[in-house]
Amino acid sequence: MRNGVEGESILQLILLSGNNFDELSATVNILSVFDKYLPKHIASLTIRTGIRDGRSVRYSGLRVIKEALTGHKGWQPIWRNPDPQPAYDYVIVGGGGHGLATAYYLAKTFKQSRIAVLEKSWLGSGNIGRNTTIIRSNYLLPGNEPFYEFSMKLWEGLEQEFNFNAMVSQRGILNLIHSDGQRDAYRRRGNAMLLAGADAELLDQGDVRAMYPWLNFDNARFPIKGGLLQRRAGTARHDGVAWGYARGADLAGVDLIQNCEVTGFRIEDGRVRGVETSRGYIAAGKVGVAVAGSSGRVMAMAGMRLPIESHVLQAFVTEGLKPVIDGVITFGAGHFYVSQSDKGGLVFGGDIDGYNSYAQRGNLGVIEDVAQGGMALMPMIGRARLLRIWGGIMDMSMDGTPIIDRTPIEGLYLNAGWCYGGFKATPASGYAFAHLLTTGTPHETARFMRFDRFERGYPIDEKGMGATPNLH
């Protein structure tokens, strides 16, 4: 007993509250009286919860404690599995990160209703669960940097926003410098980032050596001369992001319909009226397509040919190792980037396979190239055993920048062309697409990501590669 309050009685209040909202509210009221007697890490927990269809609306620290002490028997499915309705105001094709985020912001931020997400497989089965989890906003061009910085700001509040642990870890990203010309280019990029409200630091070799002394600084071909650091960048748990958006959208009334493949569009008088699916026809007021590498195939069913190619991007993870990399590092003399997961595996990747493909597996040539980049940067990686390899289908646009725009077909909208940048853009992509669907006008940060930029001669070519999708 401490100050007349028994810890056991407080624990009983937590356990007895269960899933009943009235009892839990009473528990919270009682606990608030004893806040000053509770351990600091418990007293600071915020409890905001409710019940919908037998499922907890808000997770809380006390709920986690209660479940841990009772065998985790009270958890419920975090979203419904409804049958499709005959008609919706909004149909989002694609149950990945961008589609789920779009539905979430449509319902939560823009207060729209009668929304469905159609996914041909299970939620999060595409690129959202097949990437290297990096989040950043270290871009140069004015058509890109404000958008990705907007996404970065959304990442920073995301877990509190949708009340789910997405394991957002702002551990920083370091782009290495290997030549004087590259230092000048990174100085320019860093200044552009600062002008857009992002953070950026230009480091010299000594600064980098203090952070990562084991890098191959004296490589005769690729000496490390410094780096561009964005401390607010980092990583997030990719499937946790999908689950968080799915749960939030479901609680806001969105129907998440799995195993429902779109097989065609019903278009009359230049306007989309709905979608044909493997589970029947679904009428829709507006249809938004967010299917990443499958964009070309899906939009072909509406008679459209996109300025996009599909390529596979491979990713790799090693066996679990002791902590060695506390941030994200990119090799400036080749395409190689690496971080270390919370389970200890080194997660890394490189270039896309140079040929068009819809396969979620890649070629040995890229594996060799990625391995060479890793060995040049940190030779010790050669001792690590590779655990697994996977691939995602990248929707590579002609200038390396995405498209968030209406199509020539009234009521049909497209979110595609994300190249390597899809995961880090998830929050801003969903928000901007929801804004476009609701208002009919582009979000301020996405106003350059238009279809007609190619026709008008205003590409947003971040890498300066021209109309070569496989090089962006």
C-alpha positions as CSV (number, residue, x, y, z in Angstrom):
1,M,0.0,0.0,0.0
2,R,1.2,3.5,-0.9
3,N,-0.5,6.6,0.6
4,G,-3.5,4.5,1.4
5,V,-4.0,3.2,-2.2
6,E,-3.5,-0.4,-3.0
7,G,-1.9,-1.3,-6.4
8,E,-4.0,-4.5,-6.5
9,S,-7.3,-2.5,-6.4
10,I,-6.2,-0.3,-9.3
11,L,-5.3,-3.5,-11.2
12,Q,-8.6,-5.0,-10.5
13,L,-10.4,-1.9,-11.9
14,I,-8.4,-2.4,-15.2
15,L,-9.2,-6.1,-15.4
16,L,-12.8,-5.8,-14.6
17,S,-13.5,-3.0,-17.1
18,G,-13.0,-5.5,-20.1
19,N,-14.5,-4.2,-23.3
20,N,-17.6,-2.5,-21.8
21,F,-17.4,1.2,-22.6
22,D,-19.5,2.3,-19.6
23,E,-17.4,0.3,-17.2
24,L,-14.2,1.4,-18.8
25,S,-15.3,5.1,-18.6
26,A,-16.0,4.5,-14.9
27,T,-12.6,3.0,-14.5
28,V,-11.0,6.0,-16.1
29,N,-12.9,8.4,-13.8
30,I,-11.8,6.4,-10.8
31,L,-8.2,6.2,-12.0
32,S,-8.1,9.9,-12.7
33,V,-8.6,10.4,-8.9
34,F,-5.5,8.3,-8.2
35,D,-3.3,9.7,-11.0
36,K,-0.8,11.1,-8.6
37,Y,-0.4,7.8,-6.8
38,L,0.3,5.8,-10.0
39,P,3.7,5.1,-11.4
40,K,4.7,7.9,-13.8
41,H,4.7,5.8,-16.9
42,I,1.2,4.6,-16.2
43,A,-0.2,7.8,-15.0
44,S,0.8,9.5,-18.2
45,L,-1.2,7.1,-20.4
46,T,-4.1,8.7,-22.3
47,I,-7.3,6.6,-22.4
48,R,-9.7,7.4,-25.2
49,T,-11.8,4.4,-26.3
50,G,-15.2,3.2,-27.3
51,I,-16.9,0.2,-28.8
52,R,-18.2,-0.3,-32.3
53,D,-19.5,-3.7,-33.4
54,G,-17.7,-5.3,-30.4
55,R,-14.4,-3.8,-31.5
56,S,-12.3,-1.3,-29.5
57,V,-12.3,2.1,-31.2
58,R,-9.2,3.3,-29.4
59,Y,-6.2,1.3,-28.2
60,S,-4.8,2.5,-24.8
61,G,-1.9,1.7,-22.5
62,L,-4.2,0.3,-19.9
63,R,-5.9,-2.0,-22.4
64,V,-2.5,-3.4,-23.4
65,I,-1.8,-4.1,-19.7
66,K,-5.1,-5.7,-19.2
67,E,-4.7,-8.1,-22.2
68,A,-1.1,-9.0,-21.2
69,L,-2.4,-10.0,-17.8
70,T,-5.3,-12.0,-19.1
71,G,-3.7,-14.1,-21.9
72,H,-4.6,-11.7,-24.8
73,K,-8.0,-13.2,-25.1
74,G,-10.0,-10.0,-25.5
75,W,-8.6,-8.7,-28.8
76,Q,-11.1,-8.5,-31.7
77,P,-10.5,-8.3,-35.5
78,I,-9.4,-4.8,-36.3
79,W,-11.6,-4.4,-39.4
80,R,-14.8,-5.9,-40.7
81,N,-15.0,-8.2,-43.8
82,P,-18.2,-6.9,-45.4
83,D,-19.9,-8.0,-48.6
84,P,-20.0,-5.3,-51.3
85,Q,-23.0,-3.1,-51.5
86,P,-24.7,-2.4,-54.9
87,A,-23.5,1.2,-55.1
88,Y,-21.1,3.6,-53.4
89,D,-20.3,7.3,-53.7
90,Y,-16.6,6.5,-53.9
91,V,-14.9,3.3,-55.0
92,I,-11.2,3.0,-54.5
93,V,-9.5,0.3,-56.6
94,G,-6.5,-1.1,-54.8
95,G,-6.2,-2.1,-51.1
96,G,-2.6,-1.1,-50.7
97,G,-1.1,1.8,-48.7
98,H,-2.2,4.5,-51.1
99,G,-5.7,3.1,-51.6
100,L,-6.3,2.6,-47.9
101,A,-4.9,6.0,-47.0
102,T,-7.1,7.6,-49.6
103,A,-10.2,5.9,-48.1
104,Y,-9.1,6.9,-44.6
105,Y,-8.7,10.6,-45.4
106,L,-11.9,10.6,-47.5
107,A,-13.9,9.5,-44.5
108,K,-12.0,11.0,-41.6
109,T,-10.7,14.3,-42.9
110,F,-13.1,15.2,-45.8
111,K,-16.1,13.7,-44.0
112,Q,-17.3,11.7,-47.0
113,S,-19.4,8.5,-46.7
114,R,-20.5,5.5,-48.7
115,I,-16.9,4.5,-49.6
116,A,-15.5,1.1,-50.6
117,V,-12.0,-0.2,-51.2
118,L,-11.7,-3.1,-53.6
119,E,-8.7,-5.4,-53.3
120,K,-8.3,-8.4,-55.6
121,S,-6.3,-10.3,-52.9
122,W,-5.8,-9.5,-49.2
123,L,-5.3,-6.0,-47.9
124,G,-1.6,-4.9,-48.1
125,S,-0.6,-7.8,-50.3
126,G,1.1,-5.6,-52.9
127,N,4.0,-3.1,-52.7
128,I,3.0,-1.7,-49.3
129,G,4.3,-5.0,-47.7
130,R,7.1,-5.5,-50.2
131,N,9.5,-2.5,-49.7
132,T,12.5,-1.4,-47.7
133,T,10.4,0.8,-45.3
134,I,12.3,4.1,-45.8
135,I,10.6,7.4,-45.3
136,R,12.3,10.7,-46.3
137,S,11.7,14.1,-47.9
138,N,15.2,14.8,-49.3
139,Y,14.2,15.9,-52.8
140,L,15.4,18.8,-55.0
141,L,12.7,20.0,-57.4
142,P,9.8,22.3,-56.4
143,G,7.4,19.8,-57.9
144,N,8.5,17.1,-55.5
145,E,10.1,18.5,-52.3
146,P,7.0,20.3,-50.8
147,F,4.9,17.1,-51.5
148,Y,7.3,14.8,-49.8
149,E,7.8,17.2,-46.9
150,F,4.1,17.3,-46.4
151,S,4.2,13.5,-46.3
152,M,7.0,13.6,-43.8
153,K,4.9,15.9,-41.5
154,L,2.0,13.4,-41.8
155,W,4.4,10.5,-40.9
156,E,5.4,12.3,-37.7
157,G,1.9,12.4,-36.3
158,L,0.6,9.3,-38.0
159,E,0.5,6.8,-35.1
160,Q,-1.4,9.2,-32.9
161,E,-3.7,10.1,-35.9
162,F,-4.9,6.6,-36.6
163,N,-4.1,5.1,-33.1
164,F,-1.9,2.2,-34.4
165,N,1.7,1.3,-33.9
166,A,3.3,1.7,-37.3
167,M,6.8,1.7,-35.7
168,V,7.7,5.1,-37.3
169,S,11.4,5.5,-36.4
170,Q,13.0,8.8,-37.3
171,R,16.5,7.5,-37.2
172,G,17.9,9.7,-40.1
173,I,19.1,9.1,-43.6
174,L,22.6,9.8,-44.8
175,N,23.3,10.2,-48.6
176,L,27.1,9.7,-49.0
177,I,29.3,12.0,-51.1
178,H,32.1,10.6,-53.2
179,S,33.2,13.5,-55.3
180,D,33.5,17.3,-55.3
181,G,30.8,17.6,-58.0
182,Q,28.5,15.4,-55.9
183,R,29.1,17.7,-52.9
184,D,28.0,20.7,-54.9
185,A,24.8,18.8,-56.0
186,Y,24.0,17.8,-52.5
187,R,24.6,21.3,-51.2
188,R,22.0,22.5,-53.7
189,R,19.6,19.8,-52.7
190,G,20.0,20.5,-49.0
191,N,19.3,24.2,-49.6
192,A,16.2,23.3,-51.6
193,M,15.1,21.1,-48.7
194,L,15.6,24.0,-46.2
195,L,13.6,26.4,-48.4
196,A,10.7,23.9,-48.4
197,G,10.7,23.6,-44.6
198,A,12.6,20.3,-44.3
199,D,15.8,19.7,-42.4
200,A,19.2,19.1,-44.0
201,E,22.8,19.0,-42.8
202,L,25.9,18.8,-45.0
203,L,28.6,16.7,-43.3
204,D,32.3,16.5,-44.0
205,Q,34.3,13.2,-43.8
206,G,35.0,13.6,-40.2
207,D,31.3,13.9,-39.3
208,V,30.5,10.8,-41.3
209,R,33.4,8.9,-39.8
210,A,32.2,9.7,-36.3
211,M,28.8,8.2,-37.1
212,Y,29.9,5.1,-39.1
213,P,33.6,4.5,-38.6
214,W,33.4,1.1,-40.3
215,L,32.5,2.4,-43.8
216,N,35.1,2.0,-46.5
217,F,36.4,5.6,-46.5
218,D,39.6,4.9,-48.4
219,N,38.1,3.1,-51.3
220,A,40.3,4.1,-54.2
221,R,37.4,4.3,-56.7
222,F,34.7,5.6,-54.3
223,P,36.3,7.6,-51.4
224,I,33.7,8.9,-48.9
225,K,34.1,12.7,-48.6
226,G,31.0,13.5,-46.6
227,G,27.2,13.3,-46.8
228,L,23.9,14.9,-46.8
229,L,21.9,14.1,-43.6
230,Q,18.2,14.4,-43.0
231,R,17.7,13.5,-39.3
232,R,13.9,13.4,-39.5
233,A,13.9,10.7,-42.1
234,G,13.9,7.0,-41.1
235,T,11.8,3.9,-41.4
236,A,8.3,2.6,-40.6
237,R,6.8,-0.8,-40.4
238,H,5.3,-1.3,-43.9
239,D,2.4,-3.7,-43.0
240,G,1.7,-1.8,-39.8
241,V,1.0,1.3,-42.0
242,A,-1.4,-0.7,-44.1
243,W,-3.2,-2.2,-41.0
244,G,-3.4,1.2,-39.3
245,Y,-5.0,2.9,-42.3
246,A,-7.3,-0.1,-42.8
247,R,-8.4,-0.1,-39.2
248,G,-9.0,3.7,-39.2
249,A,-10.9,3.6,-42.5
250,D,-13.1,0.7,-41.3
251,L,-13.9,2.5,-38.1
252,A,-14.9,5.6,-40.2
253,G,-17.4,3.5,-42.0
254,V,-15.4,2.4,-45.1
255,D,-16.2,-1.0,-46.6
256,L,-12.9,-2.9,-47.1
257,I,-13.7,-5.6,-49.6
258,Q,-11.0,-8.3,-50.1
259,N,-10.9,-10.9,-52.9
260,C,-12.8,-8.6,-55.2
261,E,-10.9,-8.1,-58.5
262,V,-11.9,-5.3,-60.8
263,T,-12.4,-6.8,-64.3
264,G,-13.8,-3.8,-66.1
265,F,-15.3,-0.3,-66.0
266,R,-18.8,0.6,-67.1
267,I,-18.5,3.8,-69.0
268,E,-21.4,5.6,-70.6
269,D,-21.4,9.0,-72.4
270,G,-17.8,9.6,-71.3
271,R,-18.5,9.1,-67.6
272,V,-17.7,6.1,-65.4
273,R,-20.8,4.6,-63.9
274,G,-19.2,1.8,-61.9
275,V,-16.9,-1.2,-62.0
276,E,-17.3,-4.8,-63.0
277,T,-15.8,-7.1,-60.4
278,S,-15.3,-10.8,-59.7
279,R,-18.1,-10.3,-57.1
280,G,-20.5,-8.5,-59.4
281,Y,-21.2,-5.0,-60.7
282,I,-20.7,-2.1,-58.3
283,A,-22.1,1.3,-59.2
284,A,-20.0,4.3,-58.2
285,G,-20.2,8.1,-58.2
286,K,-16.5,8.4,-58.5
287,V,-13.7,5.8,-59.0
288,G,-10.1,6.3,-57.9
289,V,-7.5,3.8,-59.1
290,A,-4.4,3.3,-56.9
291,V,-2.9,0.0,-58.0
292,A,0.9,0.8,-58.4
293,G,2.6,-1.5,-60.8
294,S,-0.7,-2.8,-62.2
295,S,-1.9,0.7,-63.2
296,G,-1.3,0.0,-66.9
297,R,-3.3,-3.2,-67.0
298,V,-6.2,-1.8,-64.9
299,M,-6.5,1.5,-66.8
300,A,-6.3,-0.4,-70.2
301,M,-9.7,-1.7,-69.2
302,A,-10.9,1.9,-69.4
303,G,-9.3,2.3,-72.8
304,M,-6.4,4.3,-71.5
305,R,-2.7,3.9,-72.3
306,L,-0.5,5.4,-69.5
307,P,3.0,7.0,-69.7
308,I,4.1,4.3,-67.3
309,E,6.2,1.1,-67.5
310,S,6.1,-1.7,-64.9
311,H,9.4,-3.0,-63.6
312,V,10.3,-5.3,-60.6
313,L,12.3,-3.8,-57.8
314,Q,14.1,-6.3,-55.6
315,A,14.8,-6.1,-51.8
316,F,16.9,-8.2,-49.5
317,V,17.3,-8.9,-45.8
318,T,20.1,-10.8,-44.0
319,E,20.1,-12.9,-40.9
320,G,19.7,-11.1,-37.6
321,L,22.8,-9.3,-36.5
322,K,23.9,-7.2,-33.5
323,P,23.1,-3.5,-33.9
324,V,25.5,-1.8,-36.3
325,I,23.5,0.7,-38.4
326,D,21.3,3.1,-36.4
327,G,20.0,5.0,-39.5
328,V,19.6,4.6,-43.3
329,I,22.7,4.9,-45.5
330,T,22.7,5.4,-49.3
331,F,25.8,4.7,-51.5
332,G,26.4,7.8,-53.7
333,A,28.6,6.0,-56.3
334,G,26.0,3.3,-57.1
335,H,22.4,2.4,-56.3
336,F,22.6,0.8,-52.9
337,Y,20.8,1.7,-49.7
338,V,20.8,-0.1,-46.3
339,S,19.2,0.0,-42.9
340,Q,18.9,-2.4,-40.0
341,S,15.5,-3.7,-38.8
342,D,14.4,-4.0,-35.2
343,K,15.0,-7.7,-35.5
344,G,18.6,-7.2,-36.6
345,G,18.5,-8.0,-40.2
346,L,20.2,-5.7,-42.7
347,V,17.5,-4.5,-45.2
348,F,18.9,-3.3,-48.5
349,G,18.1,-2.8,-52.2
350,G,19.3,-1.2,-55.4
351,D,18.2,-0.7,-59.0
352,I,15.1,-2.0,-60.7
353,D,15.4,-4.8,-63.2
354,G,15.8,-3.0,-66.6
355,Y,13.1,-4.9,-68.4
356,N,9.3,-4.7,-68.2
357,S,7.8,-7.2,-65.9
358,Y,4.7,-8.0,-63.7
359,A,6.6,-10.6,-61.7
360,Q,7.2,-10.2,-58.0
361,R,10.6,-11.7,-58.4
362,G,13.8,-10.5,-60.0
363,N,16.9,-11.4,-61.9
364,L,20.4,-12.5,-60.8
365,G,22.1,-9.6,-62.6
366,V,20.6,-7.1,-60.2
367,I,21.4,-9.2,-57.2
368,E,25.0,-9.2,-58.3
369,D,25.0,-5.4,-58.8
370,V,23.4,-4.8,-55.4
371,A,26.0,-7.1,-53.7
372,Q,28.8,-5.2,-55.4
373,G,27.5,-1.9,-54.2
374,G,27.2,-3.2,-50.6
375,M,30.8,-4.6,-50.7
376,A,32.2,-1.3,-52.0
377,L,30.5,0.6,-49.2
378,M,30.9,-1.8,-46.3
379,P,33.0,-4.9,-47.1
380,M,32.0,-6.5,-43.8
381,I,28.5,-7.1,-45.3
382,G,30.1,-10.0,-47.3
383,R,30.1,-12.1,-44.1
384,A,26.4,-11.7,-43.6
385,R,24.1,-14.5,-44.8
386,L,21.2,-13.6,-46.9
387,L,17.9,-14.6,-45.4
388,R,15.4,-13.8,-48.2
389,I,14.8,-11.8,-51.4
390,W,11.5,-10.4,-52.7
391,G,10.2,-8.0,-55.3
392,G,7.6,-5.4,-55.9
393,I,6.2,-4.1,-59.1
394,M,7.2,-0.5,-59.7
395,D,5.0,1.9,-61.8
396,M,7.8,3.9,-63.4
397,S,6.7,7.1,-65.0
398,M,8.4,8.9,-67.9
399,D,10.0,11.5,-65.6
400,G,10.3,9.6,-62.3
401,T,7.5,11.6,-60.7
402,P,4.0,10.4,-59.9
403,I,0.6,11.3,-61.3
404,I,-2.3,12.3,-59.1
405,D,-5.0,13.6,-61.5
406,R,-8.4,13.2,-63.0
407,T,-8.6,11.3,-66.3
408,P,-10.3,12.3,-69.6
409,I,-13.2,10.0,-68.4
410,E,-15.4,11.9,-66.1
411,G,-15.5,10.5,-62.6
412,L,-12.4,8.4,-63.1
413,Y,-9.2,9.4,-61.2
414,L,-5.7,8.0,-61.2
415,N,-2.9,7.8,-58.6
416,A,0.1,6.1,-60.1
417,G,3.7,6.4,-61.4
418,W,5.4,6.3,-58.0
419,C,8.6,4.7,-59.1
420,Y,10.8,4.2,-56.1
421,G,9.0,6.7,-53.9
422,G,5.7,5.0,-53.2
423,F,6.0,3.9,-49.6
424,K,7.4,7.2,-48.2
425,A,4.6,9.1,-50.0
426,T,1.8,7.0,-48.6
427,P,0.3,9.6,-46.2
428,A,0.5,12.5,-48.6
429,S,-0.6,10.4,-51.6
430,G,-3.7,9.3,-49.8
431,Y,-4.4,12.8,-48.5
432,A,-3.9,14.5,-51.9
433,F,-5.9,11.9,-53.7
434,A,-8.8,12.2,-51.3
435,H,-8.6,16.0,-51.7
436,L,-8.8,15.6,-55.5
437,L,-11.7,13.1,-55.3
438,T,-13.7,15.4,-52.9
439,T,-13.0,18.8,-54.4
440,G,-12.2,18.1,-58.0
441,T,-9.0,20.2,-57.7
442,P,-5.4,19.1,-56.9
443,H,-4.0,19.5,-53.5
444,E,-1.5,22.4,-53.2
445,T,1.5,20.1,-52.9
446,A,0.4,17.9,-55.8
447,R,-0.5,20.6,-58.3
448,F,2.4,19.7,-60.6
449,M,1.7,16.0,-60.7
450,R,-0.7,16.3,-63.6
451,F,-1.2,14.2,-66.7
452,D,-0.7,17.1,-69.1
453,R,2.8,18.0,-67.9
454,F,4.2,15.7,-70.5
455,E,2.1,17.3,-73.3
456,R,3.0,20.8,-72.0
457,G,6.7,20.1,-71.7
458,Y,6.8,20.4,-67.9
459,P,8.3,17.1,-66.6
460,I,9.5,16.9,-63.1
461,D,12.7,15.0,-63.8
462,E,14.4,14.7,-60.4
463,K,17.3,12.6,-61.8
464,G,17.6,14.3,-65.2
465,M,17.3,11.1,-67.2
466,G,14.7,12.1,-69.7
467,A,11.9,9.9,-70.9
468,T,13.5,6.7,-69.8
469,P,11.4,5.1,-67.1
470,N,13.9,2.3,-66.4
471,L,16.6,4.9,-65.4
472,H,14.6,7.0,-62.9
